[in-house]
Amino acid sequence: MTPAMHRLILSAAAAATLTMSTAAIAREKSDVITLVNGDHITGEIIELRYGQLTVKTDSLGTVQIEWLDVARIDSPYTFFIETNANKRYSGGMAAVPETGHIAIADSAGTMDLPVAEVAMLDQLEAGFIERLNGSVSFGFDQSKSSEVTNLTFGFDTEYRSERYIADLNGNATSTTTSDFGTQNDYLLSFTNEFLRPRDNFWLLLSSFESNEEQGIEGRLLLGAGSGRYWIRKPDTELAAFVGLATTQEWAVGSVDDQQSVEAILGLQWKVFRFNNPETTLTSRLQVFPSLTESGRYRGTAYISLRHEIVNDLYIDLSFSGAYDNRPPDVTADSLDYSLSTSLGYKF
């Protein structure tokens, strides 16, 4: 792949990063949250995710509240709400006499919902920044006996609205050994899920990666598919999807490119535990059987175990692997994998 193509990819990544850092105007902090123990917290409700309600306050800063500790909510602002049964509502929230219930007022009337049935909540007045969730991590490993140095960097940013979930993530690894020198691998990917009834979704995805170990100077992928959340609870998500993609590959040391069409089979599982400190397990598996190259298939796997050390600072143990039974460079390895430990910060 030419240096011009490299510059184009890096420019696109920079533009995406700038877009995702657009400023937003905060609204008045007038939401009132009543807890089961009778305490009241006044602030701006940001979101409910995975069993935790995020609230910005003037005196306490940003606080996380266990969702099942909430007795009632009163707010004049409009929210998007999704239940465990994948029913969706939008409207203002009013306090109701019964503890553990919230009332949603929309164009169809007022709906009384038990707190335990609410899986996700977003404020519709929120700006772009308020709807972003993400993390950034850095890792460094060195072994004197094997003379191996490993430097890693990763980020993950998610934007979620009432209609879709967009995720931009990337990682880069630089490995230095006495035998092979320095090898650099990186991946930048973007996915967009368009939410549909009964936990179904349409999916658009794109990625660009480079893996010198497997002889890949560059691989550009564009695809689409359909998926479903088979499990969707405050502490667990399991989703599967299928689709089609077109890929364009450049082998290391070659200026020619190779194009192909692939099927996509994907599985993603997340587990969340918020018993202080927070622990999260994320795993992804994707398989790409080629439809234009008979007998070729490849796959990727990723597992991350993240444990919070102090507020928003975490340690991450992750495994990533890639397999290609016919890499573009016939002299390259079919299998590449890495195990890394890193420190990160979530926002």
Buried (B, 14 or more C-beta within 10 A) or exposed (E): BEEEBEEEBEEEBEEBEEEBEEEEEEBEEEBBBBBBEEEEBBBBBBBBBBBBBBBBBEEEEEBBBBBEEBBBBBBEBBBBBBBEEBBEBBBBBBBBEEEBBBBBBEEEEEBEBEBEEBBBBBBEBBBBBBBBBBBBBEBEBEEEEEEBBBBBBBBBBBBBBBEBBBBBBBBBBBBBBEEEEEBBBBBBBBBBBBBBEEBBBBBBBBBBBBBBBBBBBBBBBEBBBEBBBEEBBBEEBBBBBEBEBBBBBBBBEBEEBBEBEBBBBBBBBBBBBBEEEBBBBBBBBBBBBBBEEEEBBBBBBBBBBBBBEEBBEBBBBBBBBBBBEEBBBEEBBBEBEBEBBBBBEBE
